[in-house]
Amino acid sequence: MSSPLSDSPIPLYLQMADILRSRIDKKEWPAGSLIPTLEALAEEFRVARVTVRQAVQLLTKEGLLSPRRGLGTVVMKSEDAPNTVVMKTSLQSLAQMYESTTAKMLTFDEAHGTPKIGSEVGKLGANYVYMRRLHFTEDKPYALISLHLLQDIFVQSPEGFRTNAVIPQLLRMKNVHIHRAHQTMSIASADAETARLLKMKSGAPVAHVSRVFLDKKEQVLYYAEVIYRGDWVKWEIELQC
């Protein structure tokens, strides 16, 4: 039987730790159970015993495992993930999702918020307000949003935009008309700051989303760069027949 580990630059013990962590997250090894012995894992993964020990020590430091003398290595109770955040593709469903979550303002700049985007994205207005927010679901961070809102729109309800989710607030405004909305997504790895804010491991997968709302003249009303935890977000896309 071949090893489940890949032939890549990533050290074998880190690859193995990822697989063991996944088994714990999926409850294949429930809390309170014993994991297989070092010898059994070494045979399964076709690696040296020292490699297994390194992987187990790493998960022990993370609090997922606990060696017990004379008993073996026990799986500790891991923190349950919150309900998956379902990202749909209509403005109304997006607004509803944000209204069901909470946010913390990290940065607010009313004077130097012009987004750095190309002309192919849209035409820039005179001034924008910049906000950087951390969004929470079930009191746990799941998204980091850096957004630019046209200042002419912001001044119509400054307190509302400061304290509430921006998209629902924007859609409630009768005199603001979004002619076109577009977003793109790519998959990347969390850098150190993102990992700290979203309380995840550095290098873990995240979804990067660029989102823009335009008026009839192709002026940018709203532009955002969003980073979502990859393990908490599910995208639902309706396919046209």
C-alpha positions in Angstrom: 0.0 0.0 0.0 1.4 3.4 -1.0 1.7 6.3 1.4 -1.1 8.9 1.4 1.6 11.6 1.7 2.6 13.4 -1.5 6.0 14.0 -3.0 6.2 17.7 -2.4 8.5 20.3 -0.7 6.2 20.3 2.4 7.8 18.3 5.2 6.2 14.8 5.7 5.3 15.5 9.3 3.3 18.6 8.3 1.4 16.7 5.6 0.7 14.0 8.1 -0.5 16.5 10.8 -2.9 18.0 8.2 -4.4 14.5 7.6 -4.7 13.7 11.3 -6.2 17.1 12.0 -8.8 16.5 9.3 -9.8 13.2 10.9 -10.3 14.9 14.2 -12.3 17.8 12.6 -14.5 15.3 10.8 -15.1 13.3 14.0 -13.5 10.2 12.5 -11.6 10.2 15.8 -14.1 11.6 18.3 -13.2 13.4 21.5 -12.0 11.0 24.2 -11.0 8.2 21.8 -7.4 6.9 21.4 -5.6 7.4 18.1 -3.6 4.5 16.7 -0.2 3.8 18.1 2.9 5.5 16.6 3.9 2.2 15.1 0.5 1.7 13.5 0.5 5.2 12.0 4.1 4.8 10.8 3.1 1.7 9.0 -0.1 3.4 7.5 1.8 6.4 6.3 5.0 4.6 5.3 7.2 6.9 7.3 9.7 6.7 10.1 8.4 6.7 13.7 10.1 10.0 14.4 8.0 11.6 11.6 4.8 10.4 13.3 6.0 11.7 16.7 6.7 15.1 15.2 3.1 15.2 13.7 1.6 14.1 17.0 3.6 16.7 19.0 2.4 19.4 16.7 -1.2 18.5 17.2 -0.6 18.2 20.9 0.7 21.8 21.0 -2.5 22.8 19.2 -4.5 21.2 21.9 -6.1 18.5 19.7 -4.2 15.6 21.2 -3.0 14.7 24.7 -0.6 11.8 25.4 -1.5 9.8 28.5 1.1 7.7 30.2 0.2 4.0 30.1 -2.9 4.7 28.0 -1.9 6.2 24.7 -2.7 9.5 22.9 -6.2 10.8 23.5 -8.3 13.1 21.2 -9.3 16.2 23.0 -12.6 18.0 22.4 -12.0 20.4 19.5 -13.9 23.7 19.2 -17.0 23.2 17.1 -17.1 25.3 14.0 -20.1 27.6 13.6 -22.8 27.0 11.0 -21.5 27.4 7.5 -21.9 30.8 6.0 -23.8 30.3 2.7 -22.8 32.8 0.1 -25.4 33.2 -2.7 -25.3 35.3 -5.8 -28.1 37.9 -5.5 -27.7 41.2 -3.8 -30.8 40.6 -1.6 -29.5 37.2 -0.3 -26.0 38.8 0.2 -27.6 41.6 2.3 -29.6 39.1 4.3 -26.5 37.2 5.1 -24.7 40.3 6.4 -27.6 41.4 8.5 -27.5 38.1 10.3 -23.9 38.7 11.3 -22.1 41.3 13.4 -19.0 43.4 12.6 -16.2 45.2 14.3 -14.7 48.4 12.7 -10.9 48.1 12.4 -10.1 51.1 10.3 -12.1 54.1 9.2 -10.8 56.8 6.9 -13.1 59.5 5.6 -10.4 61.4 3.7 -8.0 59.0 2.0 -10.1 56.1 0.7 -9.8 56.1 -3.1 -9.7 52.5 -4.3 -6.7 51.4 -6.3 -8.5 49.8 -9.3 -8.1 49.8 -13.0 -10.4 51.6 -15.5 -11.8 48.3 -16.6 -13.5 47.9 -13.2 -15.4 51.2 -13.4 -15.1 55.0 -13.3 -14.0 56.5 -10.0 -16.0 59.2 -8.3 -14.4 62.2 -6.6 -14.1 60.9 -3.0 -14.6 57.6 -1.1 -14.8 56.6 2.5 -12.7 53.6 3.5 -13.7 51.1 6.1 -12.0 47.9 7.2 -14.2 45.5 9.2 -14.0 42.1 10.8 -17.3 40.2 10.5 -18.5 37.6 13.0 -21.0 34.8 13.0 -21.9 33.1 16.3 -19.2 35.5 17.9 -16.5 34.0 15.7 -14.7 35.9 12.9 -15.3 34.6 9.4 -14.6 37.5 7.0 -12.3 40.4 6.7 -13.7 43.2 4.5 -11.9 46.3 3.2 -14.4 48.5 1.4 -14.7 51.8 -0.3 -18.0 53.6 -0.4 -18.7 56.7 -2.5 -18.6 59.7 -0.1 -21.7 61.3 -1.6 -23.6 58.1 -0.5 -21.9 57.9 2.9 -22.8 61.4 4.0 -26.5 60.6 3.5 -26.4 58.2 6.5 -23.0 58.3 8.1 -24.0 56.8 11.4 -25.9 54.0 9.7 -22.9 53.1 7.5 -20.6 53.2 10.5 -22.7 51.0 12.7 -24.5 48.7 10.3 -23.5 46.3 7.6 -22.9 48.4 4.4 -24.7 46.4 1.7 -28.1 46.2 3.5 -27.9 49.9 4.4 -27.0 50.7 0.7 -30.0 48.7 -0.6 -32.4 50.4 1.7 -31.6 53.8 0.2 -34.3 54.9 -2.2 -32.1 57.4 -4.2 -29.2 55.0 -4.8 -29.6 52.8 -7.8 -27.2 49.9 -8.5 -27.2 49.3 -12.2 -24.6 46.5 -12.2 -23.0 44.4 -9.5 -20.1 42.0 -10.1 -17.8 39.9 -8.0 -14.8 37.6 -8.6 -13.4 34.9 -6.4 -10.0 33.3 -6.1 -8.5 30.8 -3.6 -5.4 31.7 -1.7 -3.6 31.1 1.6 -4.0 33.2 4.8 -1.1 35.5 5.6 0.0 36.0 9.1 -2.2 39.1 9.8 -5.3 37.5 8.2 -4.7 34.3 10.2 -4.5 36.3 13.4 -7.7 38.3 12.8 -9.7 35.3 11.5 -8.3 33.0 14.2 -7.0 30.4 11.8 -3.7 28.9 11.0 -1.3 30.8 8.8 -1.3 29.3 5.3 -4.8 27.8 5.6 -7.1 28.3 2.6 -9.1 31.5 2.3 -11.4 32.8 -0.4 -10.6 36.2 -1.8 -13.6 38.1 -3.3 -13.5 41.4 -5.2 -17.0 43.0 -5.3 -18.1 46.2 -7.2 -21.4 48.0 -7.5 -21.8 50.5 -10.4 -24.4 53.0 -11.4 -25.8 53.6 -14.9 -22.7 55.7 -15.8 -20.4 52.9 -14.7 -19.3 55.0 -11.7 -18.1 52.9 -8.8 -20.5 53.2 -5.9 -19.0 50.5 -3.7 -15.9 48.4 -4.0 -14.7 45.8 -1.6 -12.0 43.2 -1.1 -13.2 40.4 1.1 -11.3 37.5 2.7 -13.4 34.6 3.9 -12.4 31.6 5.9 -12.2 28.8 3.4 -13.5 26.2 5.9 -16.7 28.2 6.9 -18.0 29.4 3.6 -20.1 27.6 1.0 -20.9 29.1 -2.3 -24.2 28.4 -4.0 -24.4 29.4 -7.7 -27.6 29.0 -9.8 -26.7 27.7 -13.2 -28.8 28.9 -16.2 -30.4 26.2 -18.3 
